[in-house]
Amino acid sequence: MATVTNPVPEQARPLFPRLMDKHGRAITDLRISITDRCNYKCVYCRTGNQGAIYAELPLAEYLRMARVFAGLGIEKVRITGGEPLLRHDVVEFVGQLSRVRTLEGEPLDLAITTNGHLLAELAQPLKQAGLRRVTVSMDAVDAQRFSRITRVPNGFEAVQAGIRAAKRAGLDPVKINCVLLRGFNDDQIVEFARFAREESVVVRFIEFMPLEEDRVWSPEIVVTLDEIVKAISAWKPLVELPHAPSETARRYTFADGIGEIGIIAPVSHPFCGHCSRVRVTSDGKIRTCLFSVFDHDLAGVMRRSSDQQMAEYIRGVINKKEARHHIGEPGFQAPSRTMVHIGG
C-alpha cells in the first residue's frame, strides 16, 4: 500500500447531500472487500475448484473510496473478503481508516469479518491500529466437523485461538457467524449456544441464502429463525433483546443473562425495508444489494474523476438501490456474483 502520511485525524469533507435511496433509507454502512482470495473452501460458499476470480486494488484506492463515502454520511466500515487478513498490509490499512472522521467528527466504526485462521497473531495489532470489532465465520464447534466444512485440516484450533486473542485484545463484542444447512450442521445449534455462554462471545446463526458457487440452494435446506429459537429454547429459555430497525440480527439472551444469540433471517424474516448498507467488491464495483444483478464500476470512475465527481456517481448508484430481494419467489434471478466474490 502506498504510504499516506496522516498524523492527525481527517475530518470528512462534506459531499452533501447525505446518501439516501429512493425508498427513503439512509445509507450509513459500507462494506469493502479487499481481496477475492480465501484460504478456506467452505462447502456452502465455494465449489472447491474455483479460486479468486476478481482483481484486488491497492489498499490506497479503497482508502480513497472510504473517504468519499464518509463525506456522504457513511459512519460504519466493515472490511471483508475473501479473507481480508491475507492482505499483508491490512493492519496499516486499518490504521489509515481509523484516522478518517465522519461528518460529525467521530471516528468511523471499524470492523472486520474473517475466518479467523490468521487472527491470533493479528488481533492485537489490529486493535492498536484502530479496529473496534471482529466477526469470525465459524460453522462448527468440533474439529472434525469444522475440517469437513472448510476442507482445511487442523483449522479449528487456529480459529479458536484467534477468537480468544480477539477477546484479549478488547475487540468486543466478538461475534461468531454460523451459516446453518439442514442435514449438515443443524445438529450444532445447541452446541453453538453452549459455546456462546462458555466463551463469552455472541453467536449469530445465519439462514442459508442462494449465494454459493454450486447454486444448489433450495428452501428445504434453510434452517429458519423460528426453528433455531425453538431448538435453543428446548435446552435453555431465551429472552428477546431490543434491536435497532437497521440491525440485521434478532438478538436474544438466556433467562439467566449469560450469553447472547443473534439470528440473521433474510429468508424467513426479511429486513430489506431498513437496509442501510452498500458494498464495494475487491475489484472496486459498487453493489447495492447482495442480490444485485448489476455491478457499478466505482474504481473506473475514481481513476478519472475528482472526489466530488465520485460522490455524484455514488449518489446516482444509490438511487437505484433495490427495494428488496426476491428469494424463493417465482422468477427469482440469482445475483451476478456469489457471496465470496461480493464480500460478506
Helices and strands as residue ranges (DSSP letters): E 29-33, H 59-71, E 76-80, G 84-86, H 90-98, E 109-114, H 119-129, E 133-137, H 143-150, H 155-169, E 175-180, G 186-188, H 189-199, E 202-207, G 219-221, H 225-235, E 238-241, E 249-254, E 260-264, G 272-274, E 277-280, E 285-287, E 296-297, H 298-302, H 307-318, H 339-342
